[in-house]
Amino acid sequence: MIKQLDCNGRILNLRTPQVMGILNVTPDSFSDGGQYHFLDAAIRHALQMQTEGAAIIDIGGESTRPGAVPVSLNEELDRVIPVIEKLKQAVHVPLSIDTIKPEVMREAVAAGAGLINDVNALQAEGALVTAASLGVPVCLMHRQGTAQTMQTEPVYEDVTEDVLGFLRGRVAACEHAGIAREQVILDPGFGFGKTLAHNMQLMRELSAFLDEDLPVLVGVSRKSMLGAILDAEPGQRLAGTITLQALALMQGAHILRSHDVKAAVDCVKTVMAVKTGM
């Protein structure tokens, strides 16, 4: 398995599980929309996440929540590029760009981002070629449908096998485009075109994704499946989030994408103490 990734000159160490801090510079993300929409607030939050132990910061300028309205290319660029430019100087950890648009990928990497995190798994026209030309690692996520349609009665024959099959196909597409397998991270896409039952099956069977011998990212932070289980609003889902993160780590997850960095880092330390006996 890949032990480290070179993210545009900054190293993401995967010898132990790491936490990816979420920085949504959007007005409408499901949990923290509007909180970090302004540059100063975004920089302060990124610095806080680095202090709390985030090993990488994921910057997104377009909400991917169910029902989210797409934003224009220029609007997304206006949201993320100034933040990346500032953070390149302000933090020492790698920066990730959360986007589906090839043009945003290109501009973000030029500004200092070192990883492409694509909920569309590089399926947009030109995305594969662009990512290959940029030479940074990529995270491929599975989702069924688009932000507008994904929660409208999602159906699978077997969600684990179907998601695995999709991701294997996207890895093959990456390799064909010139992206080395060693540059790829897999994300099963919890909450993206899945019912609660689908999400729970994916969590139970997460170890199947480790058989691909690639890093696995798990994003369950504050998601609506926890709202369904706990009958709680996003800000009240921390205990459920940490529980699922611990279950993911016990099965071998490499990266936790989280709003609550300190809690996720503590979860990693605790689970690894159990796993290693230290």
Contacts in CASP RR format, 6 or more apart in sequence:
PFRMAT RR
TARGET T0000
AUTHOR 0000-0000-0000
METHOD contacts of the structure
MODEL  1
MIKQLDCNGRILNLRTPQVMGILNVTPDSFSDGGQYHFLDAAIRHALQMQ
TEGAAIIDIGGESTRPGAVPVSLNEELDRVIPVIEKLKQAVHVPLSIDTI
KPEVMREAVAAGAGLINDVNALQAEGALVTAASLGVPVCLMHRQGTAQTM
QTEPVYEDVTEDVLGFLRGRVAACEHAGIAREQVILDPGFGFGKTLAHNM
QLMRELSAFLDEDLPVLVGVSRKSMLGAILDAEPGQRLAGTITLQALALM
QGAHILRSHDVKAAVDCVKTVMAVKTGM
1 14 0 8 1.000
1 213 0 8 1.000
1 214 0 8 1.000
1 215 0 8 1.000
2 14 0 8 1.000
2 182 0 8 1.000
2 214 0 8 1.000
2 215 0 8 1.000
3 13 0 8 1.000
3 14 0 8 1.000
3 15 0 8 1.000
4 11 0 8 1.000
4 12 0 8 1.000
4 13 0 8 1.000
4 14 0 8 1.000
4 15 0 8 1.000
5 11 0 8 1.000
5 12 0 8 1.000
5 14 0 8 1.000
5 94 0 8 1.000
5 115 0 8 1.000
5 137 0 8 1.000
5 183 0 8 1.000
5 185 0 8 1.000
5 215 0 8 1.000
6 137 0 8 1.000
7 56 0 8 1.000
7 94 0 8 1.000
7 95 0 8 1.000
7 96 0 8 1.000
7 114 0 8 1.000
7 115 0 8 1.000
7 136 0 8 1.000
7 137 0 8 1.000
8 94 0 8 1.000
8 95 0 8 1.000
8 109 0 8 1.000
8 112 0 8 1.000
8 113 0 8 1.000
8 114 0 8 1.000
8 115 0 8 1.000
8 136 0 8 1.000
9 94 0 8 1.000
9 114 0 8 1.000
10 92 0 8 1.000
10 93 0 8 1.000
10 94 0 8 1.000
10 95 0 8 1.000
10 114 0 8 1.000
11 94 0 8 1.000
12 18 0 8 1.000
12 55 0 8 1.000
12 56 0 8 1.000
12 94 0 8 1.000
12 115 0 8 1.000
12 137 0 8 1.000
13 55 0 8 1.000
14 215 0 8 1.000
14 254 0 8 1.000
14 255 0 8 1.000
16 268 0 8 1.000
16 272 0 8 1.000
17 249 0 8 1.000
17 252 0 8 1.000
17 253 0 8 1.000
17 254 0 8 1.000
17 255 0 8 1.000
17 256 0 8 1.000
17 268 0 8 1.000
17 271 0 8 1.000
17 272 0 8 1.000
18 55 0 8 1.000
18 56 0 8 1.000
18 254 0 8 1.000
18 255 0 8 1.000
18 256 0 8 1.000
18 268 0 8 1.000
19 53 0 8 1.000
19 54 0 8 1.000
19 55 0 8 1.000
19 255 0 8 1.000
19 256 0 8 1.000
19 258 0 8 1.000
19 261 0 8 1.000
19 264 0 8 1.000
19 265 0 8 1.000
19 268 0 8 1.000
20 54 0 8 1.000
20 55 0 8 1.000
20 56 0 8 1.000
20 57 0 8 1.000
20 58 0 8 1.000
20 96 0 8 1.000
20 217 0 8 1.000
20 255 0 8 1.000
20 256 0 8 1.000
20 257 0 8 1.000
20 258 0 8 1.000
21 49 0 8 1.000
21 54 0 8 1.000
21 56 0 8 1.000
21 57 0 8 1.000
21 58 0 8 1.000
21 257 0 8 1.000
21 258 0 8 1.000
21 259 0 8 1.000
21 261 0 8 1.000
22 32 0 8 1.000
22 58 0 8 1.000
22 221 0 8 1.000
22 257 0 8 1.000
22 258 0 8 1.000
22 259 0 8 1.000
23 36 0 8 1.000
23 42 0 8 1.000
23 45 0 8 1.000
23 46 0 8 1.000
23 49 0 8 1.000
23 57 0 8 1.000
23 58 0 8 1.000
23 59 0 8 1.000
23 60 0 8 1.000
23 83 0 8 1.000
24 31 0 8 1.000
24 32 0 8 1.000
24 33 0 8 1.000
24 34 0 8 1.000
24 35 0 8 1.000
24 36 0 8 1.000
24 60 0 8 1.000
24 61 0 8 1.000
24 63 0 8 1.000
25 36 0 8 1.000
25 37 0 8 1.000
25 42 0 8 1.000
25 59 0 8 1.000
25 60 0 8 1.000
25 61 0 8 1.000
25 79 0 8 1.000
25 80 0 8 1.000
25 83 0 8 1.000
26 33 0 8 1.000
26 34 0 8 1.000
26 37 0 8 1.000
26 60 0 8 1.000
26 61 0 8 1.000
26 62 0 8 1.000
26 63 0 8 1.000
26 79 0 8 1.000
27 33 0 8 1.000
27 34 0 8 1.000
27 37 0 8 1.000
28 34 0 8 1.000
28 63 0 8 1.000
28 65 0 8 1.000
28 68 0 8 1.000
28 69 0 8 1.000
29 63 0 8 1.000
29 65 0 8 1.000
30 63 0 8 1.000
30 65 0 8 1.000
30 66 0 8 1.000
30 222 0 8 1.000
30 224 0 8 1.000
30 234 0 8 1.000
31 221 0 8 1.000
31 222 0 8 1.000
31 234 0 8 1.000
31 235 0 8 1.000
31 259 0 8 1.000
32 259 0 8 1.000
33 63 0 8 1.000
35 41 0 8 1.000
35 45 0 8 1.000
36 42 0 8 1.000
36 45 0 8 1.000
37 79 0 8 1.000
39 82 0 8 1.000
39 83 0 8 1.000
39 86 0 8 1.000
42 83 0 8 1.000
43 83 0 8 1.000
43 86 0 8 1.000
43 87 0 8 1.000
43 90 0 8 1.000
46 57 0 8 1.000
46 83 0 8 1.000
46 87 0 8 1.000
46 90 0 8 1.000
46 91 0 8 1.000
47 90 0 8 1.000
47 91 0 8 1.000
48 261 0 8 1.000
49 57 0 8 1.000
49 261 0 8 1.000
50 57 0 8 1.000
50 91 0 8 1.000
50 92 0 8 1.000
50 93 0 8 1.000
52 261 0 8 1.000
52 262 0 8 1.000
52 265 0 8 1.000
53 261 0 8 1.000
53 262 0 8 1.000
53 265 0 8 1.000
54 93 0 8 1.000
54 261 0 8 1.000
54 265 0 8 1.000
55 93 0 8 1.000
55 94 0 8 1.000
56 93 0 8 1.000
56 94 0 8 1.000
56 95 0 8 1.000
56 96 0 8 1.000
56 115 0 8 1.000
56 255 0 8 1.000
57 87 0 8 1.000
57 91 0 8 1.000
57 93 0 8 1.000
57 94 0 8 1.000
57 95 0 8 1.000
57 96 0 8 1.000
58 96 0 8 1.000
58 97 0 8 1.000
58 98 0 8 1.000
58 117 0 8 1.000
58 257 0 8 1.000
59 80 0 8 1.000
59 83 0 8 1.000
59 84 0 8 1.000
59 87 0 8 1.000
59 95 0 8 1.000
59 96 0 8 1.000
59 97 0 8 1.000
59 98 0 8 1.000
59 108 0 8 1.000
59 113 0 8 1.000
60 79 0 8 1.000
60 80 0 8 1.000
60 97 0 8 1.000
60 98 0 8 1.000
60 99 0 8 1.000
61 71 0 8 1.000
61 76 0 8 1.000
61 79 0 8 1.000
61 80 0 8 1.000
61 98 0 8 1.000
61 99 0 8 1.000
62 68 0 8 1.000
62 70 0 8 1.000
62 71 0 8 1.000
62 76 0 8 1.000
62 79 0 8 1.000
62 99 0 8 1.000
62 100 0 8 1.000
63 147 0 8 1.000
64 98 0 8 1.000
64 119 0 8 1.000
64 147 0 8 1.000
64 192 0 8 1.000
65 147 0 8 1.000
66 147 0 8 1.000
66 150 0 8 1.000
66 151 0 8 1.000
66 224 0 8 1.000
67 147 0 8 1.000
67 148 0 8 1.000
67 151 0 8 1.000
68 147 0 8 1.000
68 148 0 8 1.000
70 147 0 8 1.000
71 79 0 8 1.000
73 101 0 8 1.000
73 103 0 8 1.000
73 104 0 8 1.000
76 99 0 8 1.000
76 101 0 8 1.000
76 104 0 8 1.000
77 103 0 8 1.000
77 104 0 8 1.000
77 107 0 8 1.000
80 97 0 8 1.000
80 99 0 8 1.000
80 104 0 8 1.000
80 108 0 8 1.000
81 107 0 8 1.000
81 108 0 8 1.000
81 111 0 8 1.000
84 95 0 8 1.000
84 97 0 8 1.000
84 108 0 8 1.000
84 111 0 8 1.000
84 112 0 8 1.000
84 113 0 8 1.000
85 111 0 8 1.000
85 112 0 8 1.000
87 95 0 8 1.000
88 95 0 8 1.000
88 111 0 8 1.000
88 112 0 8 1.000
94 114 0 8 1.000
94 115 0 8 1.000
95 112 0 8 1.000
95 113 0 8 1.000
95 114 0 8 1.000
95 115 0 8 1.000
96 113 0 8 1.000
96 114 0 8 1.000
96 115 0 8 1.000
96 116 0 8 1.000
96 117 0 8 1.000
96 139 0 8 1.000
97 104 0 8 1.000
97 105 0 8 1.000
97 108 0 8 1.000
97 109 0 8 1.000
97 113 0 8 1.000
97 114 0 8 1.000
97 115 0 8 1.000
97 116 0 8 1.000
97 117 0 8 1.000
98 117 0 8 1.000
98 118 0 8 1.000
98 119 0 8 1.000
99 105 0 8 1.000
99 108 0 8 1.000
99 116 0 8 1.000
99 117 0 8 1.000
99 118 0 8 1.000
100 118 0 8 1.000
100 119 0 8 1.000
100 120 0 8 1.000
100 124 0 8 1.000
100 127 0 8 1.000
101 124 0 8 1.000
101 127 0 8 1.000
102 124 0 8 1.000
102 125 0 8 1.000
102 126 0 8 1.000
102 127 0 8 1.000
102 129 0 8 1.000
102 130 0 8 1.000
102 131 0 8 1.000
105 116 0 8 1.000
105 118 0 8 1.000
105 127 0 8 1.000
105 130 0 8 1.000
105 131 0 8 1.000
105 134 0 8 1.000
106 130 0 8 1.000
106 134 0 8 1.000
108 116 0 8 1.000
109 116 0 8 1.000
109 134 0 8 1.000
109 136 0 8 1.000
113 136 0 8 1.000
114 136 0 8 1.000
114 137 0 8 1.000
115 136 0 8 1.000
115 137 0 8 1.000
115 138 0 8 1.000
115 139 0 8 1.000
115 185 0 8 1.000
116 122 0 8 1.000
116 131 0 8 1.000
116 134 0 8 1.000
116 136 0 8 1.000
116 137 0 8 1.000
116 138 0 8 1.000
116 139 0 8 1.000
117 138 0 8 1.000
117 139 0 8 1.000
117 141 0 8 1.000
117 187 0 8 1.000
118 127 0 8 1.000
118 131 0 8 1.000
118 138 0 8 1.000
118 139 0 8 1.000
118 140 0 8 1.000
118 141 0 8 1.000
119 141 0 8 1.000
119 143 0 8 1.000
119 189 0 8 1.000
119 192 0 8 1.000
120 127 0 8 1.000
120 141 0 8 1.000
120 143 0 8 1.000
121 140 0 8 1.000
121 141 0 8 1.000
121 142 0 8 1.000
121 166 0 8 1.000
121 167 0 8 1.000
121 170 0 8 1.000
122 128 0 8 1.000
122 131 0 8 1.000
122 138 0 8 1.000
122 140 0 8 1.000
122 170 0 8 1.000
122 173 0 8 1.000
122 174 0 8 1.000
123 170 0 8 1.000
128 173 0 8 1.000
128 174 0 8 1.000
128 177 0 8 1.000
128 179 0 8 1.000
129 177 0 8 1.000
131 138 0 8 1.000
131 174 0 8 1.000
131 177 0 8 1.000
131 179 0 8 1.000
132 174 0 8 1.000
132 177 0 8 1.000
132 178 0 8 1.000
132 179 0 8 1.000
135 179 0 8 1.000
135 183 0 8 1.000
136 183 0 8 1.000
137 183 0 8 1.000
137 184 0 8 1.000
137 185 0 8 1.000
138 174 0 8 1.000
138 179 0 8 1.000
138 183 0 8 1.000
138 184 0 8 1.000
138 185 0 8 1.000
139 184 0 8 1.000
139 185 0 8 1.000
139 186 0 8 1.000
139 187 0 8 1.000
139 217 0 8 1.000
140 167 0 8 1.000
140 170 0 8 1.000
140 171 0 8 1.000
140 174 0 8 1.000
140 184 0 8 1.000
140 185 0 8 1.000
140 186 0 8 1.000
140 187 0 8 1.000
141 187 0 8 1.000
141 188 0 8 1.000
141 189 0 8 1.000
141 192 0 8 1.000
141 217 0 8 1.000
142 163 0 8 1.000
142 166 0 8 1.000
142 167 0 8 1.000
142 187 0 8 1.000
142 188 0 8 1.000
142 189 0 8 1.000
142 192 0 8 1.000
143 150 0 8 1.000
143 189 0 8 1.000
143 192 0 8 1.000
143 193 0 8 1.000
144 150 0 8 1.000
144 154 0 8 1.000
144 156 0 8 1.000
144 192 0 8 1.000
144 193 0 8 1.000
144 194 0 8 1.000
145 193 0 8 1.000
150 192 0 8 1.000
150 193 0 8 1.000
151 193 0 8 1.000
154 193 0 8 1.000
154 194 0 8 1.000
154 195 0 8 1.000
154 198 0 8 1.000
156 162 0 8 1.000
156 163 0 8 1.000
156 198 0 8 1.000
159 194 0 8 1.000
159 198 0 8 1.000
159 201 0 8 1.000
159 202 0 8 1.000
160 201 0 8 1.000
160 202 0 8 1.000
160 205 0 8 1.000
160 208 0 8 1.000
163 188 0 8 1.000
163 189 0 8 1.000
163 202 0 8 1.000
164 208 0 8 1.000
164 209 0 8 1.000
164 212 0 8 1.000
167 186 0 8 1.000
167 188 0 8 1.000
167 209 0 8 1.000
167 212 0 8 1.000
168 212 0 8 1.000
171 181 0 8 1.000
171 184 0 8 1.000
171 186 0 8 1.000
171 212 0 8 1.000
171 214 0 8 1.000
174 181 0 8 1.000
174 183 0 8 1.000
174 184 0 8 1.000
175 181 0 8 1.000
181 214 0 8 1.000
184 214 0 8 1.000
185 214 0 8 1.000
185 215 0 8 1.000
185 216 0 8 1.000
185 217 0 8 1.000
185 254 0 8 1.000
185 255 0 8 1.000
186 209 0 8 1.000
186 212 0 8 1.000
186 214 0 8 1.000
186 215 0 8 1.000
186 216 0 8 1.000
186 217 0 8 1.000
187 216 0 8 1.000
187 217 0 8 1.000
187 218 0 8 1.000
187 219 0 8 1.000
187 257 0 8 1.000
188 202 0 8 1.000
188 206 0 8 1.000
188 209 0 8 1.000
188 216 0 8 1.000
188 218 0 8 1.000
189 202 0 8 1.000
189 219 0 8 1.000
190 199 0 8 1.000
190 202 0 8 1.000
190 203 0 8 1.000
190 218 0 8 1.000
190 219 0 8 1.000
190 220 0 8 1.000
190 223 0 8 1.000
190 225 0 8 1.000
191 199 0 8 1.000
191 223 0 8 1.000
191 224 0 8 1.000
191 225 0 8 1.000
194 202 0 8 1.000
194 225 0 8 1.000
196 225 0 8 1.000
196 228 0 8 1.000
196 229 0 8 1.000
199 225 0 8 1.000
200 225 0 8 1.000
203 220 0 8 1.000
203 244 0 8 1.000
203 247 0 8 1.000
203 248 0 8 1.000
206 216 0 8 1.000
206 218 0 8 1.000
206 247 0 8 1.000
206 248 0 8 1.000
206 251 0 8 1.000
206 252 0 8 1.000
206 253 0 8 1.000
207 251 0 8 1.000
207 252 0 8 1.000
209 216 0 8 1.000
210 216 0 8 1.000
210 251 0 8 1.000
210 252 0 8 1.000
215 254 0 8 1.000
215 255 0 8 1.000
216 252 0 8 1.000
216 253 0 8 1.000
216 254 0 8 1.000
216 255 0 8 1.000
217 253 0 8 1.000
217 254 0 8 1.000
217 255 0 8 1.000
217 256 0 8 1.000
217 257 0 8 1.000
218 244 0 8 1.000
218 245 0 8 1.000
218 248 0 8 1.000
218 253 0 8 1.000
218 255 0 8 1.000
218 256 0 8 1.000
218 257 0 8 1.000
219 256 0 8 1.000
219 257 0 8 1.000
219 258 0 8 1.000
220 226 0 8 1.000
220 241 0 8 1.000
220 244 0 8 1.000
220 245 0 8 1.000
220 248 0 8 1.000
221 241 0 8 1.000
221 245 0 8 1.000
221 256 0 8 1.000
221 257 0 8 1.000
221 258 0 8 1.000
221 259 0 8 1.000
221 260 0 8 1.000
221 264 0 8 1.000
222 234 0 8 1.000
222 235 0 8 1.000
222 237 0 8 1.000
222 238 0 8 1.000
222 241 0 8 1.000
222 259 0 8 1.000
222 260 0 8 1.000
223 237 0 8 1.000
223 241 0 8 1.000
226 232 0 8 1.000
226 237 0 8 1.000
226 240 0 8 1.000
226 241 0 8 1.000
226 244 0 8 1.000
227 233 0 8 1.000
227 234 0 8 1.000
227 237 0 8 1.000
229 240 0 8 1.000
230 236 0 8 1.000
230 237 0 8 1.000
230 239 0 8 1.000
230 240 0 8 1.000
238 260 0 8 1.000
238 263 0 8 1.000
241 258 0 8 1.000
241 260 0 8 1.000
241 263 0 8 1.000
241 264 0 8 1.000
242 260 0 8 1.000
242 263 0 8 1.000
242 264 0 8 1.000
242 267 0 8 1.000
245 253 0 8 1.000
245 256 0 8 1.000
245 258 0 8 1.000
245 264 0 8 1.000
245 267 0 8 1.000
246 267 0 8 1.000
246 270 0 8 1.000
246 271 0 8 1.000
248 256 0 8 1.000
249 256 0 8 1.000
249 267 0 8 1.000
249 268 0 8 1.000
249 271 0 8 1.000
249 272 0 8 1.000
249 275 0 8 1.000
250 271 0 8 1.000
250 274 0 8 1.000
250 275 0 8 1.000
256 264 0 8 1.000
256 267 0 8 1.000
256 268 0 8 1.000
258 264 0 8 1.000
272 278 0 8 1.000
END
